Amino acid sequence: MDNKVVELGEILGFTCQKNMAGKWLIFSLTENWQLTEVEEKWELSIKETPQINLNEIDAIAFLK
């Protein structure tokens, strides 16, 4: 896999799966957030409400 954000998400135990459009979703089953791959960025949603777009470095920092 060449997606560092998804690789880290899997290592940290988050659920990582592709949606119907083939974009990655990373989320926790116990928390109310989700990262959604949007082109070259990651959209952070809290309680299903989009909050901010993150670049790869910021998405990795969020997961840590």
Secondary structure as UniProt FT lines:
FT   HELIX           4..11
FT   TURN            12..13
FT   STRAND          15..18
FT   TURN            20..21
FT   STRAND          24..27
FT   STRAND          33..38
FT   TURN            39..40
FT   STRAND          41..46
FT   TURN            47..48
FT   STRAND          49..54
FT   HELIX           56..63
//
